[in-house]
């Protein structure tokens, strides 16, 4: 289980901040089964987090289509940008 993850007894995430910390790992398939299931359930019912995950998914999809490798600095800037959008909502 992710060190940032501490689900409540009902298996749902404690709050959106916890999901925000692990959404990238979730989309990359890096979470264990319990955490992945809890994040997926949260994304289904939380419009805010669901939109964030969709944005990350689209960025990943577009970046994967590029013919040249993407510079790590560019990826970090994009992640900061999306994180900032998330805070402004």
LONU-485523 format. One record per residue (C-alpha): residue number from 0; x, z, y negated. Coordinates in steps of 0.2 Angstrom, whole numbers. Each point is the difference from the previous one (the first is absolute). Layout:
# residues N
+-----+-------+-------+-------+
! pos !    xx !    zz !    yy !
+-----+-------+-------+-------+
! NUM !     X !     Z !     Y !
...
+-----+-------+-------+-------+
***
This chain:
# residues 89
+-----+-------+-------+-------+
! pos !    xx !    zz !    yy !
+-----+-------+-------+-------+
!   0 !     0 !     0 !     0 !
!   1 !     6 !    -4 !   -17 !
!   2 !     8 !    15 !    -9 !
!   3 !   -11 !    -4 !   -15 !
!   4 !   -16 !     1 !    10 !
!   5 !   -10 !    15 !     3 !
!   6 !   -18 !    -4 !     6 !
!   7 !   -14 !    12 !    -2 !
!   8 !    -8 !     7 !    16 !
!   9 !   -13 !   -14 !    -1 !
!  10 !    14 !   -13 !     1 !
!  11 !    -3 !    -7 !   -17 !
!  12 !    14 !     0 !   -13 !
!  13 !     0 !    14 !   -12 !
!  14 !     0 !   -11 !   -15 !
!  15 !     4 !   -17 !    -7 !
!  16 !    17 !     5 !    -5 !
!  17 !     5 !     3 !    18 !
!  18 !    -7 !   -18 !     4 !
!  19 !    10 !    -7 !   -15 !
!  20 !    16 !     8 !     7 !
!  21 !    -2 !    -9 !    17 !
!  22 !   -10 !   -16 !    -3 !
!  23 !    16 !   -11 !     0 !
!  24 !     5 !     8 !    17 !
!  25 !   -18 !    -3 !     6 !
!  26 !     0 !   -18 !    -5 !
!  27 !    17 !    -2 !     9 !
!  28 !    -6 !     8 !    16 !
!  29 !    12 !    14 !    -2 !
!  30 !   -12 !    15 !     2 !
!  31 !    -4 !     9 !    16 !
!  32 !   -17 !    -3 !     7 !
!  33 !    -9 !    15 !    -7 !
!  34 !     6 !    -3 !   -18 !
!  35 !    -3 !   -18 !     1 !
!  36 !   -18 !     3 !     6 !
!  37 !    -3 !    13 !   -14 !
!  38 !     7 !   -12 !   -13 !
!  39 !   -10 !   -14 !     6 !
!  40 !   -16 !    10 !    -1 !
!  41 !     4 !     6 !   -17 !
!  42 !     3 !   -18 !    -6 !
!  43 !   -17 !    -5 !     7 !
!  44 !    -9 !    13 !   -11 !
!  45 !    11 !     2 !   -15 !
!  46 !    -2 !   -15 !   -12 !
!  47 !    15 !     5 !   -10 !
!  48 !    12 !     1 !    14 !
!  49 !    -8 !   -15 !     9 !
!  50 !     4 !   -10 !   -16 !
!  51 !    18 !     6 !     0 !
!  52 !     2 !    -4 !    18 !
!  53 !    -7 !   -18 !    -3 !
!  54 !    12 !    -2 !   -15 !
!  55 !    15 !     5 !    11 !
!  56 !    -6 !   -12 !    14 !
!  57 !    -2 !   -15 !   -12 !
!  58 !    18 !     4 !    -7 !
!  59 !     7 !     1 !    17 !
!  60 !    -9 !   -16 !     5 !
!  61 !     6 !   -10 !   -15 !
!  62 !    18 !     7 !     1 !
!  63 !     1 !    -5 !    19 !
!  64 !    -4 !   -18 !    -5 !
!  65 !    15 !    -2 !   -11 !
!  66 !    14 !   -11 !     7 !
!  67 !    14 !    11 !    -7 !
!  68 !     2 !    18 !     4 !
!  69 !    -7 !    11 !   -13 !
!  70 !    13 !    11 !   -10 !
!  71 !    -3 !    19 !     4 !
!  72 !     0 !     4 !   -19 !
!  73 !   -15 !   -12 !    -2 !
!  74 !   -10 !     8 !    14 !
!  75 !     4 !    17 !    -8 !
!  76 !    -6 !    -6 !   -17 !
!  77 !   -16 !    -7 !     8 !
!  78 !    -3 !    17 !     9 !
!  79 !     2 !    10 !   -16 !
!  80 !   -12 !   -12 !    -9 !
!  81 !   -13 !     2 !    14 !
!  82 !     2 !    19 !     0 !
!  83 !    -2 !     0 !   -19 !
!  84 !   -16 !   -10 !     1 !
!  85 !    -6 !    13 !    13 !
!  86 !     3 !    14 !   -12 !
!  87 !    -9 !    -9 !   -15 !
!  88 !   -16 !    -2 !    10 !
+-----+-------+-------+-------+
***
